[in-house]
Amino acid sequence: GRGDYAAYRIEVGRRHRVEPRQIVGALANEGGLGRDDFGAINIKPDFSIVELPSNMSPTVLEKLKGTRISGRLIEIKADRGNPGQRSGDSRDGGPRGGGYERRDRPARADGDKPFRKPRHKD
C-alpha cells in the first residue's frame, strides 16, 4: 500500500532541467534501489519530492546524500512537509503528459494548400 513510502526532498527542480527518469536513474545507481522502490516524483521549480520506501536503511540515505543530478548535490532529506506551505500547491497543473510533445511537426505536404471556400455568386 501507499503507506510503505516516505517523502524525501531533493534540492533539484524544474529550473535545473531535471526529469523524473534522471532522478530515478541517479538514485537507483547510488543507492542500489530498484524501480519498484520509487513512489510518486513531484518536481517543483526549485526542488523535488520523491517517495522512497519508508523502511529504507540510513546507510542508503547516506549514500544518496552524495548524489548529484544535473551537477547539483541533491542533499536528500526526509520531507517533513512544512506546515507553512499551502497544501494545495502539489497540484500544480497536474501531470504534463511527458512535457515534451514536439510542437514543430513538419506540416504534412498535403495540408499546406490554403483552404478556400468556393465562392458561389448567384
Protein Blocks (a to p, Z undefined) as FASTA:
>chain_A
ZZlpccdddfbdfknopafklmmmmmmmmnopafklpccddddfkbccddddfkbcfklm
mmmmmpceehiafkiacdehiakbcfklmmgoiaaehkpacfkbccdfklmcccdddddd
ZZ
